[in-house]
Amino acid sequence: MAQSSVLTLRLDNKLKQQLDRLSKATSRSRSFVAAEAIREYVALNHWQIEETKKAVAEADHGEFASQTEVRKTLSKWTRRAR
């Protein structure tokens, strides 16, 4: 089993009540639900930061989409939105 540590944090009452309801609805402990939420938040933000770093590095090296590539992508997404 992986080692774990205790983390104490403050939640406003409304959020704690929502956490309690979710915990009860999923038959999981409040601790499990909170840890899972934090795990997902950290993973998502880690991914976003790494992708941003890659994009900045590409831009620093002058690697940009051509005007044709930008138009093609915009056209694709604009058609889908209609």
N, C-alpha and C positions, 0 to 999 in steps of 0.2 A: 504494500500500500504506500502511496506517495505521502511524503511528509506534508503536514499542513501547519499553518500558523493562525493565531487568533488576530482578528482585525476588529476594532471597535469603531463604529461610526454613528453619526447622528442622522436621523431621518425625520422629516416633518410628519406629523400625525397622519395626514391623509395618505402619504406614500407608504407608511408603515401598515396602515389598514389595507391598502391595496396589495401589499406584499403578503400580508396574512391571508387575505382572501385567495390569492393565487396559490399560496402554499397549501391551503386547505383543499382547493379545487384539484390540485395535481397530486395530492397525497404525498407531498414532499415537505421536508423541513424548511423553515424560513431560511436557515443557513444555506441549504442546498440551492434554493431558488435564487438567493442573493449572489452566491458564488457563481452560479451559472450565468446570471446577468452580467456580472463583472467580467467573467471569462469572455463572453461574446463581445462586450464593449471593448475590451483590451485588444482582442483579435482584429476587430473591425478597424479600430483606430491605428493599430500597427500596420495593417495592410494599406490604409490610406496614406499614412506617412511615408511608407516605403515607395509607393507608387508616385507620390509627389516628388520624392528625392530623385527617382529615375527620370521623371519628366523634366525636372530642373537640370539634371545632368545632360539630357538630350538637348535641351534648349541651349545650354552653355556651349555645346559642341556644334551648334547651328543646325541641328536636326529638326526641321519643321516640316509640316505637311505642305505640299504644294497647293497652289490656288485651286487647281483642278481637283485634288483630293478633298479639299475643304468643301467645294461646291457639290461634289458627288455625295459626301456624307450629309451635308445639309439637305440636299434634295431627298435623300432616302428618309431622313427623320421627318421632314416636312410632309411628305406624302403619307407617312404613317399617322401623323397627327390629324389629318383631315377626316 
